[in-house]
């Protein structure tokens, strides 16, 4: 794949690169910010929940200690111990029944959280109670589901369960209980005292700040003491996930938190009491924890979109600013390519672009000066060559020699030779013209007339000449000796093989130029053929001289057709002095 930096324009490359880099940086910053924020929210949640659970455990422990102390006071009461040691049928025990029931029922009236107290006494067959608190048959407790927990212990806490005795509404039957054995002075078990706590009271302690959470209180054997659920629609029950929760507690004792999947992703946090080693555990839906993060995520997303839009605008403006001087430089170079060598760039930059523009302007100025110098040198060279050619012939020597030959021809009676010598002398005088480069059209036609007369004598008047140039053209100036080479070419190459023919010289003008045409009815030529041979150097010389003086808009135009003839048209500017001025189209 081709390198895009070598394929696309600078503006497109800069714009795309800026957008891609900005988008990647913004996305990286947004993702990093979201990740850090999310981690911070989770850590804050874990920290605050640990503090909350620790406070709940403290409050719960206070209530547990109170219940344990009250049960110990009652279980150690000598009157209660004496009562249990008496026979059920004894008069003394019957007399104490009402006092004992009153003693057991009093805490439920005095303390907010006490549901009821039951004393399960051995050797008792008749229940004696007030509102569920009283003395009951020991066999009742032996049939309960939790009896094995107290059977081999002096006391224990029993998790949430329905109370075994009394008439209560279904919603009031659930209690959390503390059971303590009542021992005789000799250490023999004579009964079991059970203190029942109201479930709403326990939930009030446990459910403090427990919105959208499932909370469990577990004993040292991971048995459920109390359960509270406020995770609407997503409640996690302890019985449904008992094994998973026990495994998590065993594996993550030091961290006291874990992220697991229970149906859905959950955060589990727990705290253990220092005295009882009970565990209070929260199971929190992950969505609730990341709810704040999702708001931050939306804010970060909106901010990222706005930043990317701003980056697009900035990239567009910057790419235009950077590309503008490059486009100007490229445009100037294209103008140079089509021939406008004097182009200049407006330069108001002071940086690297300014340096480039300044160097380009200096380069074009230097090229323009060099071209002018080359053209001047070329012109001087051609003028020097012509001057050398002219100086090779001593005019006075030629004139005197021709005049002497002419007198000898007259003396010998050769009038035709005398006439030819006179014509040749006049041609030389016009051709040399005292070193002038430009002569009038009239003088040019006089030079041509002399040449035509010479050719008529030579060809015995078989070649016809027709010169038809308006007098209005004869006052204009033209480079000298530009018509005769074409007439000579017509005679030598066009009419030579035929021995006779017509050569016609005409002239006309328009608003800007004058035109001189030389036309013959000779054998013609292939205009599109090879380059002109050495015999045609005079024609080429005329064309180059005209363009050298007046530019590419003027020169020689050749039209020819085999066996029909040839026509040459000279185009010249209208010049009324012998000092040419620069014309549009000339090389400069």
N, C-alpha and C positions, 0 to 999 in steps of 0.2 A: 504493500500500500504506500502510495506516495506521501511524503511528508506534507501535512496540511499547511505548515508554515511556508512551504514553497509553492503551494497551489492557489490558495485563496488570497484575496486582497488584504492589505494591512489592516484596514478598518474592520473587516469581517473577522479576521484572526484575533485582533485585539479585543473586539467586542465579545466574541465567543469565549476566549480565554478568561477574560475578566469575570464573565457571568459564571462560568464553570467553577473557577477558583472561589468566587464569593459564595456561590451556592453550597459548595462543599464545606467551606469554613462555617457558614451559618448553620448548616445541618449538623455539623460536628459539634458546634457550640450548643445548639438546641438539644441534641440528644444527650450530650454530657450534662447540661444543666438539668434536664428532666431526670436523668439517672441519679445525679447527686441529690436533687430535691426529693425524689421518691425515696432514696435511701435515708435521707434525713427525716422524712415524715415517718417512715417505718421505725427508725431508731427512736424518734420522739414518742411514737405510740407505744413502743415496747417499754421505754423508760417510764412514761406516765402510767401505763397499766401496771407495771411492777410496783410503783409507789401506791397506786390505788389498791391493789391486791394486798400489799403489806398493811395498809391501813384497815382494810376489811378484816384481815386476819387478827389484827390487834383488837378491833371491836368485838370480833367473834370470840376471841380468847378471853376477853373480859367477861362476857356472858357465860362462857363455859366454866370459867373459874368460879363465878358466882353460883352457878347451878351445882357444881361439884362441892363447893363449900356448904351450901344449904343442905345438900343430901348427906354430907358427912355429919353435920350438926344433928340432923334428924336421926340418922342411923346410929349415932353415938348417944342419943338421948336415953338416960337410964330408965325413964318412965316407959319409953317405947320398947326397950329391951325387956324390961320386967313384964310388960304386957304380953309380949310374944312368948315368954317362958311359962306363962300361966296356962292352965287347961282351958279349952274353949268353953266348957260347961261350968267352970268355977264361977262362984258368985262375984269374986273380985274382978274378974275379966269382963264379965257381963256389965258390971257397973262402970268399967272404964271404956266401953265401946264408943259411947258418944263423945267422950273426951278425945279419944284417939282419932275418930273420924274428923272431929273439928280441927285437930292439930294438922292432919294431912290436907285438909281442904283450904286452910287459911292461906298458904303461899299463893294459891291461884287467884285469890282476891287481892292480895297485897302487891304482887309483882306482875308487871305487864306481860312478860313473855311466858309465864307458867300456864300451861294448859290444864294439867291435873297431876296429882300424885297418887300412886297406887302402892300399897304395901301387900305383897304376896307372902302370906304367913303359912307356915306348915301347921298341920293339925287344925286347919280351919276349913269348915264346910259351908258356912253361911256368910255371904258377902254383906258387908256393912259399908255404905258409901253415901256421899252427898255430891250430886252433879259429877259423878265419875271418879271423885277422889274418895279413897277409903281403903278398907281392908278386904282382900280377896283371897280366894282359895289358891294355893300354890300350884295346884294342877293346871290352872289356867295358863300360867307362864311356861310350864313345862311343855305345853302344846304349841307355844308360839314358835315362829320361824327363826327367831334370833336367840333362843334359849341357849344354844351351844356356845354362843359368844360369851355369856356370863357364867356358864356352868363351871369353867375351869379358871375363872378370874374373879378378883374381888370387886372389880367395877369395870364398866365399859360404856361406850357410847353406841347407840343403835341408830342407824341411818333412817331416812324417811320410811315410815310404815304406818299403817292404820292402827289406832289405839285398840287394845284387845278387849276392853270393857267399856261400859257406859253406853248411853243412847245419845248419839251425835248425828247431826246431818252429815251427808257424805263429804261436803267440802270442809267440814271441821274435824274429820276423823284423822287426817294425816298429821303426824307429829314426828319430832325428832326427840329421842329419849336418852336419858342417862340412867343406867341401872347400877345399883350398889348393893352388895350383900350386907345383911344385918347379922352380926355375930354376937354370940353370948360371951360372958366374961371368960368362959373356958375355950373360946375360939370356934365353937360349933355354929354352923349356919342355922339360923332360926327364921330367916325370911329374906326377901329381896325387895328393896325400895326402888321404885321407878319414878323418875321425874320426867314428865312429858312437856316439851316446849311446843308452843304454837307454831305451825308452819308459816303463817304470814309474818310472825315475828322474826323467824330465822331468815325468811326471804327478804324482809326489810333490811336486815343487816347485810346479807349476801348481795342483794341486787342494787346496792348503792352505786349510782352512775353506771348502770349496766345496760344502757340502751344498745339495741341491736347486737346482743351478745348472748352466747350460751355459757352459763357459769355453773361449775360443779365444785362441791366441797367433799374431799375424799379423806378417809382416815389413813392410818399408817399402813394398812394392808390394801390400799387402793379401793376400798369399799365406799360406795356412795353414801354420803351423809345427807347432803341436800343438793338439789338441782334447780336451776333457774334458767328459763329461756325467754329471751325477748328478740330473737332473730326471726322476725316475721317471715314465714314462708320458707325459711332455710334453717329451722331449728335442728340442732345436733343433739341427739339424746345420748346419755352416757351408756345405756344398755346396748344401743345400736353400734357403738364404736368403742366398747370397753377394752377390747384387746389392743386396738391401734393406739389408744391413749395410754394404756399401761406400757406398751413398748416404747412410746415416745418419752415417757417419764424415765424409763430405765436407761435410755440411750443419751439423753440430753440433760442430765442432772445439773451440770455446772452452768449451762447457758440459761436455763429456765425459760426458754422460748424455742419455738420451732415453726417452720412453714411447711404445711403438709396439704395433701389433697384428700379431703373427706367429702365425696361427691363433687365439691368445688374447692378451690384453693382457700385455705384457712390459715390464720395465724393463731398459734396456741401459746399462751403465756400463763405461767403459774408461779405461786409463791408459797413457801412452806413456813408454818408456824414454828417458832423456836421451842416452845414448851411441849405442845402436843404432837408436833411433826405432821399435823394435818396439812393438806394441800388445797389451796383455792386456785381453781383453773378457769381461765377465760378462753373460749373458742370464738374468734372474731372473723367474719367474712372478709376476705382480702379486698373486695370491692369497696367496703366501708373505709378501710385504711387508706386506699389509694384514691378515694373520692376527691380529696383536696389536691392530690397530685394530678388528677385528670383535669381539674380546673387550671392548674399551673400549666399542664400540657397544652391546653387550648390557648392559653395566653402566649406560651412560647411559640406555638404554631402560627398564631396571628402575627406575632412579632417577627418570626422568620419570613413569612410571606411579605410583610411590609419591607423588611430589610432587603429581600431579593428584588422586589419592585424598585426600591431605591437604588440598588446595585445596577439594575438594568438601565435606569435613567442615567446614572453616573457613567456607566460603561458607554452608553450611546453618545453622551456629550464629550467624554474624554476621547473616544475613538474618532469622533468627527474632528476634534481639535488637533489630534495627532495626524490624522489622515489628510487634513486640508493642505498643509504645506507640501506634503508628498504629491498630492494630486496636482498642485500648481507647478511643481518641478517637472512632473511627468508630462503635463500639458505643454510646458515650454520646450521640453525635449522633442515632443512630437512635432511642434512647429518647426524646430530646427531640421527635423528629418525631411520635411517637405520643402525646405529651402529658405525659410525665414531665419536667416542666420543672425540678425540683429535683435532678436527677441530679448527682453529684459524682464526680470521678476521683481515686483514690488516687495521690498524686504523690510519688514518692521520687527523681525525676530532678533533677539540678542543671544540665543542659545545655539545648539548644534544646527538647527534648521537655518538660523541666520547665517551661520558659517557656510553651509551648503549653498544657500541662495547667493551669497556674496561671491563665492568661488565660481558658481555657474555664470553669473553676470560678467565677472572678469574674463571668464573663458570665452563667452560669446563676443565680448568686445575685442578681445585679442584675435579671435578667428576672423572677425569682420575687418580688422586692421590688416591682418595678414593677407586676406583675399584682395583688398584694395591695393596693397603693396605688390602682390603677385601680378595683378592686372596692369598696374602702372609699369612694372618691370617688363611685362610682356609687350605692352604698347611701345615702350621705349626701345625694346629689342627690335620690333618690327620696323619702327621708324629708322633705327640705326642701320638695319639691313638695307632698307630702301635708299637711305642716304649714301651708304657705301656703294650701292649699285649705281647711283647717280654720279657719285664722285669718280667712279671708275672711268667714266667717259668725260673727256675734256670738251665742254660745249664749243668753245672757241675753235679748238682744233678740228672738230667735226664740221662745224659750219664753214670754216675756211677751206677744208679739204673738199667738201661737197661743192662749194662755189667754184673751186678750181676745176673739178671734174666737169661741172656743168658748162663752163666756158670752152673747155676742150671739145665737148659734145656739140656745142653750137658751131664752133669753128670747123668741125668735121661734117657738119650738116645732119647730125643725128638729133632731130627735134624731139623724137619720142623719148630718147634717153634723157635729154635735157628736161623734158616735162616730168619724167619720173624722179629725177634728182631733185627738182624743185619741190615736188610733193613730199618726198622723203625728208627734205630739210625742214619743211613746215611741220611735219609730224614730229620730228625730233624737238623743234622749238616748243610745241604745245606739250609734248610728253615731259620735257624737262621743266618747263614753266618756272624757271628760276628757282627750283627747289620747293615750290608750293605743293601742298598735299591735295588741296581742293581747288577745283576750277568750276566755271559755270557750265551749265548744260550746253550752252551755245558753243563754248570752246571745245567741249567734248565732241559735239557733232562736227565741228570743223576738223578735228583730228580724224574722226571717222570718215568724213568726206574725202580727205587726202588718201586714206587707206583704200577706200572704195574705188577711187580713180586709178590708183596703182593696180588694183585687181582687175579693173576693166581693161586696162592696157594689156595686162598679162594674159587674160583669158579671151582677148579679142572680142570683147563685148557680148560673149555668150551667156554670162551671168548677169541677171537683171537685179538692180538694187532700187528699193523704194523707201525713202526716208520721209516719214510723215509725223513730225513732232510739232505740236502747237507752240506758237511764240510765247505763250504765257508760261511755259515750262523752262524756257531758255535762260531766264534770269536766276533760277535756283542754282545752288552750288551742289557739287557732287564730287566724290573721290575721282581723281583723274584716271583715265584709261580703264574704264569698266565695261565699255560697249565693244571695243575693237576685238578683245579676246574671243567673244562669242561669235562675231562675224567671221573671224579667222577660223574658228572651230567648225562653223557651218560650211565654209569653203573646203576645208581639208577633209572633214569626216562625213559631211552630209551630202555635198554635191560633187565631190572629186571623181567618183566612179561614173557619174552621169555626164559630166562635161558641160552641162547647162542647168539652169534653174533660176529660182527667184529667192531673194533674201529681202525681207521687209522689216523695217525698223519703225515702230510706232511709240507714241507716248500719251499718257493721260494722267489725271490727278483726282484726288478726293479731298475731303476736308483736312486730312492729316498727312497724306503721303503723295508722292509722285511715283509713276510707274513707267518703265521703259521696257519694251518687248522686242526681241529679235526672233524672227520666225522664218524657217526655210521649208522647202518642199522636197527635202532630200530623202535619204534612205531611212531616217529615223534611228532609234536606239531603244534598248531595253533599260528603262529607267530603274527598275528594281533589281538590276544585275549586280555584278561585282563592283568593287570600289574603283573610282576613276584612275586611269593609268597615268603615266608621267606626261603624256601628251595633253592631258586635261588639267595639269597643275595650274595653268593660267585661270581656268574657270573656278577651280577651288580657291585660288588666291583671291579672286574678286569676292567670292562669298564670305571668306573669312575676314577680309578687310572691311566689308560693309558691317558685319556683325561686331567686329572689334570696335568700330567707331560709334555705331548706333544701337547695338543690342540685338537680342534674339528675335525681336518683332520684325526686323528688316533683313533682307538678304536676297538670295537667288532662288527662284522656283522653276523647276524644269518639267516640261510636259512633252512627251514624245510618243510616237506610234510608228511601228515598223512599216516601211514603204509608204508612209503618209507624210512624215516630216517631224520637225522638232520646233518647239517654242520655248524660249527662255524669258522669264519676267523678272525684272529687277525692281525691288521695292525700296524706296529711299524716303527719308523724312524731308519735309519742306524746310530748306535751309537757305536763308537769304544772305548769309555772311560765310566767309571761309574759316570761321572758328566754330566748330561744332559744340553744342551744349549736351549734357547728359540727357538721354531719353529714357522714358519708362520702359522697363524690360531689359535694359543694358545690365550686364554683370557688374555688381558692385560689391 
